[in-house]
Amino acid sequence: MAPPYFDIESPDFAIKSEQVYAAREQSWYARTNYGLAVLRYDETSRLLKHPKLRQGSVSWPAHNGVIEGPFAGWWASWVLNKEGEEHHRLRRLMNPAFSPRLIGGLVPRFQALANELIDGFAEPGRCEFMAEFAAPYAARVIAIMLGLPEEEWPVIAAESAAIGLAMGITLRTELPRIEQALARLYAYADDLIAARRREPREDFVTALVRAHDEGGPGGAGGKLSDDELRDGLVLLIFGGFDTTRNQLGLAMQTFMANQDQWRLLAAHPELGKQAVEEVMRVNPTVTWVTREALEDFTFEGLDIAAGTTVHLFSQAAGTDPRAFPDRGFDIRAERKPHFGFGGGAHHCLGHFVARSDMSEALPLLARRLTDPRPGGQAQWLPDSGNTGPVSLPIEFTPAP
């Protein structure tokens, strides 16, 4: 029997759809106009770490006809898109900026910020969740981490959101807007680097500047180049905002459909970390993880040619009934690892940041916004690549 086929460029295609779930029952993979799509948990888990696959997103701009220019150059610079010793070198140099010690000291600020934003909702009992909470929370968390004035969060939010359009299938048409935003964040990063050289602090930017000036711990492992420092900082600003904002909106969507779990989280805020993991299993913003075949090989009887793009559908894998017989959403359940942060050598460098800020925000929201429900028509990014709400009006009962 021929495997299923998806036209993932079609505006009608959605990863979180019955079409994909039905295909998952028919076959562990589907063919697409971009290559292969892997649909089940076990095969996704094994292919994430397969030695004959490399990180595949490096080819994403070329897939969309973007092979030169500022955006193509910045994309190619990502640590995510490097391999072998170059990848390990960049991770070693950037790791100190993501230390749990730096993040742990910011937790009270995250909590205070969440309460401040809820207090500031324009109307009692309703809000536009993305504009009034998710976007300012994600952007101000980045400002706190980088030691920026928090009132500058709209710059971070607007430019990062524009660059986030590159993660979807409309990349080619949105390229002028994306490159304009990239230029603005480059200028912002240059000013920030110069300021930390003048006045070092105990923050992320100073740690990256030290990796540029001194190299790794004790001067080992080389140094970040000028371009690597600036490119890495822009990636940190963009990545820290875009995925957190989207994932908070998807979390609210998920909990509105599971009110018993929202009440449970309100009563047991210590479940915040598990709530983040469960949301990212069933409703991740990163709906696929991309790999590319380095050479010809055979997997589960399928011949995969060198150069083939392999999309690992993280949401389909995370809800695969073979791995999760209880298909329900339960923040108390013990689960296998999800793929919302990728996996293998390319596991997301900033995962600890995202987990920390969201695990503080969600319990506070649950305690203060009881019985959340849709409050109007939401708008959504395409349900492929990186997805999430553009707007999400909700109504709720304010907690006493």
C-alpha positions in Angstrom: 0.0 0.0 0.0 1.3 3.5 -0.9 2.0 5.7 2.1 -0.2 8.8 2.7 0.8 12.1 1.0 0.5 15.6 2.4 0.7 18.9 0.5 2.2 20.8 3.4 2.4 24.1 1.4 -1.4 24.1 1.1 -3.2 26.7 3.3 -5.7 23.9 4.1 -3.0 21.6 5.6 -2.9 21.3 9.4 -0.6 19.1 11.5 -3.1 18.9 14.3 -5.8 17.4 12.1 -7.7 14.2 11.6 -5.9 13.8 8.2 -2.6 13.5 10.0 -4.0 11.2 12.8 -5.6 8.9 10.3 -2.3 8.7 8.3 -0.5 7.9 11.5 -2.7 4.8 11.9 -2.0 3.7 8.3 1.8 4.2 8.3 4.7 5.5 10.4 5.6 8.0 7.7 4.0 10.0 4.9 5.4 11.6 1.8 5.2 15.3 1.3 6.2 17.9 -1.2 9.2 18.7 1.1 10.3 15.1 1.7 9.2 12.6 4.4 7.0 13.2 7.4 7.5 10.9 10.4 4.2 10.5 12.4 4.8 8.1 15.3 6.7 8.4 18.6 9.1 5.5 18.4 10.3 6.3 14.9 10.6 10.0 15.7 12.6 9.2 18.9 15.1 7.0 17.0 15.5 9.3 14.0 16.2 12.4 16.1 19.5 10.7 17.1 20.2 8.8 13.9 23.9 9.2 12.9 23.0 9.5 9.2 20.8 12.5 9.7 21.9 16.1 10.2 20.0 19.1 11.4 17.7 19.9 8.5 16.4 23.4 9.1 19.5 24.8 7.6 17.9 24.1 4.2 14.6 25.8 5.1 15.3 29.1 3.4 16.5 27.4 0.2 13.4 25.3 0.2 11.5 28.6 -0.1 13.8 30.1 -2.7 15.8 32.2 -0.3 19.5 31.5 -0.9 21.2 34.8 -0.3 20.8 38.0 1.6 20.8 39.1 5.3 18.3 36.6 6.5 19.9 33.6 4.7 23.2 34.5 6.2 21.8 34.9 9.8 19.9 31.6 9.5 23.0 29.8 8.4 24.9 31.2 11.5 22.6 29.5 14.0 24.2 27.1 16.4 21.2 24.9 15.6 22.3 24.7 12.0 25.9 23.8 12.7 27.2 20.2 12.9 30.1 18.4 14.5 32.9 20.2 16.2 31.6 23.6 15.1 28.3 22.9 16.7 30.0 21.7 19.9 32.3 24.7 20.0 29.4 27.2 19.8 27.3 25.3 22.5 30.3 25.2 24.8 30.8 29.0 24.5 27.1 29.9 24.8 26.2 27.5 27.6 27.4 29.8 30.4 24.8 32.3 29.4 22.0 29.7 30.0 23.2 28.6 33.5 20.5 27.6 36.0 22.1 29.9 38.5 21.4 33.0 36.3 17.8 31.8 35.7 17.0 30.7 39.2 17.7 34.2 40.6 15.1 35.7 38.3 12.1 33.5 39.3 10.7 36.1 41.8 10.8 38.7 38.9 8.9 36.3 36.7 6.2 35.9 39.3 5.9 39.6 40.0 5.7 40.3 36.3 2.9 37.8 35.8 0.9 39.4 38.6 1.6 42.9 37.3 0.3 42.0 33.9 -2.9 40.4 35.2 -3.5 43.4 37.4 -3.2 45.6 34.4 -5.9 44.0 32.2 -8.0 46.7 30.6 -11.3 45.1 31.5 -12.3 43.0 34.5 -13.2 39.4 33.5 -11.8 39.5 30.0 -8.6 40.2 28.0 -6.9 39.7 24.7 -4.6 37.1 26.1 -1.8 37.4 23.5 -1.6 41.2 23.5 -2.2 41.7 27.2 -0.3 38.8 28.7 1.6 36.4 26.4 3.5 39.0 24.3 4.5 41.4 27.1 5.4 38.6 29.4 7.7 36.8 26.9 9.3 40.1 25.8 9.8 41.5 29.3 11.3 38.2 30.5 13.9 38.6 27.7 14.4 42.2 28.8 14.9 41.0 32.4 17.4 38.3 31.3 19.4 40.7 29.2 19.3 43.6 31.7 17.3 45.9 29.4 14.8 48.5 30.4 11.5 46.6 30.5 9.7 49.5 28.9 11.5 48.6 25.7 9.6 45.3 25.4 7.5 46.5 22.4 10.6 46.7 20.3 11.6 43.1 21.2 8.0 41.9 20.6 7.4 43.6 17.3 10.7 42.7 15.6 10.8 39.2 17.0 7.3 38.5 15.9 8.2 39.7 12.4 11.2 37.4 12.2 9.0 34.5 13.5 7.1 34.7 10.1 10.2 32.9 8.7 9.2 29.7 10.5 6.1 29.3 8.3 5.3 28.5 4.7 4.9 32.2 3.9 8.6 32.9 4.3 9.2 34.0 0.7 6.4 36.6 0.7 7.2 38.0 4.1 11.0 38.3 3.4 11.2 42.1 3.2 9.4 42.5 6.5 11.6 39.8 8.1 14.9 41.4 6.9 13.8 44.8 8.1 13.1 43.4 11.5 16.5 41.6 11.5 18.3 44.8 10.7 16.7 46.5 13.7 17.6 43.7 16.0 21.2 43.7 14.7 21.4 47.4 15.6 19.8 46.8 19.0 22.3 43.9 19.7 25.3 46.1 18.7 24.2 48.8 21.2 23.7 46.2 23.9 27.1 44.6 23.4 28.8 48.0 23.6 27.0 48.8 26.8 28.1 45.6 28.5 31.7 46.1 27.5 31.5 49.5 29.2 29.7 48.2 32.3 29.7 44.4 32.7 26.9 42.8 34.8 25.9 39.3 36.0 23.6 38.7 33.0 23.3 36.8 29.7 24.8 39.5 27.5 27.9 39.9 29.7 28.4 36.1 29.6 28.3 36.1 25.8 30.6 39.1 25.6 33.1 37.1 27.8 32.8 34.2 25.5 33.8 36.5 22.7 36.6 38.2 24.5 38.0 35.3 26.6 36.6 32.1 25.1 35.2 29.2 27.2 35.8 28.7 30.9 39.4 29.4 31.7 39.9 30.6 28.1 39.4 27.2 26.6 37.6 26.2 23.5 38.3 29.2 21.3 36.2 32.4 21.2 33.0 33.7 19.7 33.7 35.8 16.6 32.2 39.3 16.2 29.5 37.9 13.9 28.8 34.9 16.2 28.3 37.1 19.2 25.9 39.4 17.4 24.1 36.6 15.6 23.8 34.6 18.8 22.4 37.5 20.7 19.7 38.2 18.0 18.8 34.5 18.0 18.4 34.7 21.8 16.1 37.7 21.6 14.0 36.2 18.8 13.9 32.6 20.1 13.2 33.5 23.7 10.3 35.7 22.7 8.6 33.9 19.8 8.4 30.4 21.2 7.4 31.5 24.7 4.6 33.8 23.5 3.2 31.1 21.1 3.5 28.4 23.7 1.6 30.4 26.4 -1.2 31.0 23.9 -1.4 27.3 23.1 -1.3 26.5 26.8 -4.4 28.7 27.4 -6.2 27.1 24.4 -5.4 23.7 25.9 -6.5 24.5 29.4 -9.7 26.1 28.2 -10.6 22.7 26.8 -9.6 21.0 30.0 -11.1 23.0 32.9 -10.5 20.3 35.5 -6.8 20.5 34.8 -6.8 24.3 35.1 -8.5 24.0 38.5 -6.0 21.4 39.5 -3.1 23.7 38.6 -4.6 26.5 40.5 -4.8 24.3 43.6 -1.4 22.8 43.1 1.0 25.4 41.7 3.9 22.9 42.2 2.6 21.2 39.1 3.7 24.1 37.0 6.7 22.3 35.5 4.6 19.2 34.7 1.9 21.5 33.1 4.5 22.9 30.7 5.6 19.5 29.7 2.1 18.2 29.1 1.1 21.2 27.1 4.2 20.9 24.9 3.4 17.2 24.4 -0.1 17.7 23.0 0.0 21.2 21.7 3.6 22.4 20.9 4.4 25.6 19.0 7.2 23.7 17.2 5.0 21.2 15.3 7.8 19.6 13.4 11.6 19.0 13.9 13.6 18.8 10.6 16.5 16.5 9.7 18.3 15.9 6.4 19.9 12.6 5.2 23.7 12.8 5.0 23.9 9.7 2.9 21.7 6.9 1.6 20.4 4.5 4.3 17.5 2.2 5.0 15.2 2.7 8.0 12.3 0.3 8.9 12.4 -1.0 5.4 12.3 2.4 3.8 15.2 3.5 1.5 16.1 7.2 2.3 18.3 8.9 -0.2 21.0 11.4 0.7 19.7 14.9 0.8 16.1 13.9 1.7 14.3 16.2 4.1 12.8 14.4 7.1 10.1 16.3 9.1 9.6 14.7 12.5 6.0 15.7 13.3 6.5 16.4 17.1 2.8 16.9 17.8 1.7 13.7 16.0 4.4 11.8 17.8 3.5 13.3 21.2 -0.1 12.1 20.9 0.7 8.7 19.3 -1.5 6.2 21.0 1.2 3.6 20.8 3.3 5.6 23.2 0.5 7.3 25.1 -2.5 4.8 25.4 -4.3 7.3 27.6 -4.8 10.1 25.1 -6.1 12.5 27.7 -4.5 15.7 28.9 -3.3 15.2 32.5 -0.7 17.3 34.2 -0.2 14.7 37.0 0.6 11.8 34.6 4.1 10.4 34.2 4.9 10.7 30.5 7.7 9.8 28.0 9.7 12.8 26.9 8.1 15.1 24.3 9.9 16.6 21.3 8.8 20.2 21.7 12.5 21.2 22.3 13.9 18.9 19.6 16.3 16.2 20.7 19.7 14.7 20.3 22.7 16.9 19.8 20.4 19.8 18.7 18.2 19.8 21.8 17.1 23.4 22.3 19.9 25.4 24.1 17.4 27.7 25.8 15.0 25.0 27.0 15.7 25.8 30.7 14.7 29.4 30.2 11.4 28.6 28.5 10.6 25.9 31.1 11.3 28.3 34.0 9.4 31.3 32.8 6.3 29.4 31.7 6.2 27.1 34.8 5.9 30.3 36.9 3.3 32.0 34.7 0.8 29.2 34.3 0.1 28.5 38.0 -0.4 32.2 38.6 -2.8 32.5 35.7 -4.7 29.5 36.9 -5.1 30.9 40.4 -6.2 34.3 39.2 -8.2 33.6 36.0 -10.9 31.0 37.0 -13.1 29.3 34.4 -11.3 30.8 31.3 -13.3 30.5 28.1 -13.2 31.9 24.5 -14.2 35.6 24.5 -14.4 36.2 20.7 -12.9 35.1 17.4 -9.2 34.1 17.7 -6.7 34.5 14.9 -4.0 31.9 14.3 -0.7 31.4 12.5 -0.7 28.5 10.0 -0.9 25.1 11.7 2.6 24.0 10.4 6.1 24.8 11.2 5.9 27.1 14.3 2.3 27.9 15.2 0.3 29.7 17.8 -2.4 32.3 18.3 -2.0 35.8 16.8 -4.9 37.0 19.0 -6.8 35.0 21.7 -9.7 36.9 23.4 -10.8 35.2 26.5 -13.3 35.7 29.3 -12.8 34.5 32.9 -14.0 34.9 36.4 -11.5 37.0 38.4 -10.4 35.2 41.5 -11.1 37.0 44.8 
